[in-house]
């Protein structure tokens, strides 16, 4: 991974150490900042990110359509300086970084931040499908899903599969023809698995999910390295650990497998 470039300006951030590992900010704030950052990755810096979150009416921002992101105006009541401090908290916590493009520092995800954002982006796609189904809306085209990050698309399919709900099959059938061959094959398999759901007992269904996770949950190219809060040793985050995926997002384990195993042994 490339070296993180920091801004020259270093606002007072004494409160950073008060936050637990997984929530350097309240979770809704963390997710909103990452959602806004996703709109300008490698194309804008900290100031533009803060302006989106502030709900700025600046002409350039509006021309780029950045007022259409759900995170636009999330921190409307805060000052720009307060918003910039929150952005810098996420940079210091390792969710975001700045990379120089020419002479200008641009916002980038770290592998840590992208892991969180990817999971939330797939949840947003699933909620969109649910809303369409609830309202009886059939999308004109599924082209909006093509050329998206492959890992995100496969995780989206995994979330659909985990629902066990056949209501998504018509959308999957509409989506399949426009995709590349590998994704087409995965869509076909998810459709087949959803059709099989009713005849499988819970144990069989959970075993199927564990097997399908191997192909649908893509590990980051660079591993997510965490620090154990018990022994202070580094350990690699396991993307296939289902206990880390919760309704409001992904949570990273705070203890390494060895320390968790020791705890379990003491309670046996």
N, C-alpha and C positions, 0 to 999 in steps of 0.2 A: 504494500500500500504506500501511496505517496505521502510525503511529509506534510503535516497540517500547517498552513500559514495562518498566523493570527493577526488580527487587526492591531494597529498601533494603539488604538484607544482601549483602555482597560477600566471599565466602570467598576464601581464598588460592588462586589458580589459576595459579601460575607455570609449571606444566607445559604449559599450553595451547599455547604457541608451539612446543613440541617436536614436535607432531603434524603430519603432512603435511596438505595442503588437504582431501583426500578422507576422511581418517580422523582427526578430532580425538580420537577414542577408538578402541580396538581395534574392528574392524568388528562383531563379534558384540554388543558393548556398545552401539554406536551404534544398531544395528537393534533391539535389545531396548528401549531407551529410547523410540525412535520408535513401536514397536509398543504399548507401554504408554500413551504419550501419546495415541495414536489413540483409546483408550477414553474419554478424558476431555476431549477438545478442547472448549474454550469452556465447560466444566462443572466444571473442577477446576484447582487450582494446582500449584505446584512441590511442596508438601508432600504432597498426595494422590498425585502421580506417584511421589514417592520411596517412599511407603508401599506402593504396588502393587509396585514393584521390590524392596522389602524383604521382601514377603510378610506384611504386617501382618494381624493377626486382628481389627482394629478392626471393631466392629459395623456402622458405616455403610458401610465398604468392602465387607463381606460382603453386606450387604443390597442393594447396587448390583450385585452379581455380578461385581465387579472381580477376584475371586480366580480367575475362569475364563479370564482372558487368559493366553496362553502365556508372557508375560513376567512373570507374577506370581511373586515370589520369586527373580527372576534374580540379584539381588545380596543374597541372604539372609545371606551371611557378612559383609557390610559394615555399618558403622554408618549411621544416617540422615544424619549430617553428610557422610560420604564419598559417599553416593549423591547428596545434594543438590549436592555439588561437581561430580559427573559431569553432572548435569542442567544445571548452570550452564555447563559447558564447551560443551555443545551450544547453549545460548542465545547465548553469546559467539561461537561459530563460525557462527551464523546459521541453524541448523537449526530451532530453536524460538524462540518469543518469548512474552512475557506481555502480555495486553491487559486493561485494567480493565473489569470488569463490575460497575457500581455502585462500591463501594469495594474490591472484591476483584480481585486480578490472576489471570487465568485463562490456562492454557497454550494456545497456538495454534501451528500449523505456519507457518513461513515458506514461501514458494513453493519455496525450496531444499529444506527438510525434507520438504514434501509430495511433491515429485518423487521423493525417495528412498523415502518410505513407500508411495506409490502403487505403485511397481514391486514392492516386497516384498509388499504386500498381494495383488497379482495372482498372485505366485509361490506364496503360501500357499494361495490358492484352487485353483491348479492341482495342488499337492501333495495337497490334500484330495480332489480328483477322482481322482487317481492311486491314492490309498489305497483309495477306495471301489471302484474298478475291480479292484484287486489282490485285494480281499477279497470280490468278487462282490456288493457292496452297491449297490442301486438306491435313490437318495433318494426319499422319499415325495413331496416337492415341491421346486421350484426357487424358491419365493417368497422365500427368503432372499437371492436375488440382485437382486430388484427394488428399486427406489428407492435403490440404491447410487450412489455418485459415478459419473457417466457416463464420465468419462475413465478411471477405474479399470476399469470394466466393458469398455470397448472395448480397453484394453490387455490384459485377461484374454483376450479373443477373439484378439488378435494373438499372444499366447503359445501359445494352442491351435493357431493356424494355423502358427506357426513349428515346432511339433513335427512337423507333416506326418503325424500319426498319426490314422487313421480310428477308432481305438477310442473317441474322444471324441464321435463323431457321435450315438450314442443319447442321451447327456446333453444335447447341444445341441438335439436334436429335442424332448426333454422340456422344455427351458428356453424355447424359442422362443415358444410360444403365450401365455405369461404376461407377456411383455415389451411395452414400448411399440414403436410401429411402426418407429422408426429403428433400434432395437437388433434388432428382429425381422429387418429387412432385412439387417443386418450378420451376424447368425447364419446366415441362409440362404446368404449369400455364402461364409462360412467353411466351411459344410458342402459347398457346391459345389466350393470350392477344394481341400478335403481329398480329395474324390472324384476330383479331377483329378491329384492329386500323382503317382501312379504313372506316368502317361504323359508327365510333363514331365521333361526333362533338367535337370541341376543349374542351368545358366545360366538356363533359363526359369523355374525355381522361384524362384531368387533375385530375378529381375526381378519376378515376381509379388509376392513379399514386399515389395519396395521400393515397388511401386504400392499395395499394400494398407495399408502403413504410413501413407500420406498420409491415410487416413480413420480408421484404428484407433488411431494414436498422437496424442492430443490435446495440443497445446502448452498450457502454463500460460497463464492469462489475463494474469498479469504475467510478463514474461520472467525467466528465470534468468540473472542477470548474474554472470559470473565474472571474475576478474582473472588475466591471463596471468603465469605465473611467470618468463617470459623477458623480456618488455618492460614489464611492469607495467600494460599497457593493459587496459581492460575489453572484454569480448566476450560475446555472447549464446550460451547453450548451445543446441545443436541437438538437439531431442528425437528427431529421426529418424536420428541418428548411431548405427548399430547397434553400432559398436565400443565404445560406452559401456555396453552391456547385457551383463553377464557372469553366470556361474552364481550367484555370491554377491551379486548386486545391481548397481545402477547406479553407475558411476564417472564423475565429471565430468572433462573434459579439463583438464589443467593449463597448456596452452599454447594461444594463440589460433590460428586458421587461418592467418594470415599468417606467424607464426613457424614453424609446422609446415611450411608450404609452403617457406619458406627452408631449413629443415633438409633437406627432401627434395631440394631443388635442389642442395645441397652434396654429397649422396650419389649423385647421378646421374652 
